[in-house]
């Protein structure tokens, strides 16, 4: 089973820029379901992002990069 | 990107310092119904620097108590609760705000145990944010641990990383004496503040303690001892790693300011004979001078060269970014001090 994790939609303004503030894991690392893998931020509001499933994580965006809400940020295989 | 995550075994869980602190509080609250949190914006907001994030959802308004802006009132209430056997964690928000409630801190929190002949304990943790580097001005950027450590009766801790933050918070909650838990905003790993990757690191999931009053050798070396605390330790480690192969730098992370781990300072200086102190608190009448006195009171001949101090100049913290960084301990100043002490 694999799963793509997207940047959460936190603002009604779909053009509001998000930031991938912190990665807590790195590519190739094994993660457990409900583990917090990232902290993201939109308009100075931050949110933890969890993985829904167990697996090996692949990061798709760089830390501290601007990221649109809804963009895939990681894959779990 | 990989450089932003400390080199640890894959699969090790990592946390920011902010999350490590709130996890420590949550675990102690689950284990002990006497533990509760009180302060401004500690509830649904989770602390303005994230130190109580998520706690309100788990424990509710009866144990995570938002207070009015009345520091004397809620610190006094915390002292009263502690005297009656509870174990409160009270957040002052900014260390700079101590001015309005100092009577509670130094005449009551610090002295009740002594004045009661040891019969009354005050197991209170007073948590506060310290430090600058983000243009918050003279009333929101001070470290002030030297001011508090100057007062007998208080223990003062200031962690530099997530692991120590969790372990020291658990020790502070279990400690029967009042403890000031001072976190630098720059070590919290906050998403909205520039951060050193050292603010995110491996943290065991189970509860554990880091002893109060024990320094740690954060980087082993043999040429020069660099004694520091809190965020400045991160800068010192960056410099120590950059100088590897040229100068062997030993970084001593005090972790606790009072009681000061004088043995750790002496042990390292006995080995290196050279000392640099890096402290974001004010230079005069404070921690950096006390570290020097630890050496000179014991044996000044331990020193092969005059001591260098990289500390905050005796001026209010400037708001203008360029002026603030002219005053702050920076990697450049630390490296220059190491070079100067190596020449001496």
Contacts between the chains, C-beta under 8 A, distances in Angstrom:
chain1	res1	chain2	res2	distance
A	19	B	191	6.9
A	21	B	191	3.2
A	21	B	192	7.7
A	22	B	4	8.0
A	22	B	16	6.5
A	22	B	189	6.4
A	22	B	191	6.3
A	22	B	195	7.8
A	22	B	200	6.1
A	23	B	1	7.2
A	23	B	4	6.8
A	23	B	5	6.6
A	24	B	5	7.9
A	24	B	13	7.7
A	24	B	14	4.7
A	24	B	15	7.2
A	24	B	200	6.9
A	25	B	5	7.8
A	25	B	14	7.5
A	26	B	1	7.8
A	26	B	2	6.0
A	26	B	5	5.3
A	26	B	10	7.2
A	28	B	10	6.6
A	29	B	10	4.6
A	29	B	11	6.0
A	30	B	10	7.0
A	30	B	11	5.3
A	35	B	13	7.3
A	36	B	19	8.0
A	39	B	16	7.3
A	39	B	191	5.4
A	40	B	191	7.6
A	41	B	191	4.3
A	41	B	192	6.5
A	44	B	192	5.5
A	46	B	191	4.5
A	46	B	192	7.4
A	59	B	1	7.0
A	62	B	1	4.9
A	63	B	1	5.5
A	63	B	4	4.9
A	64	B	4	7.8
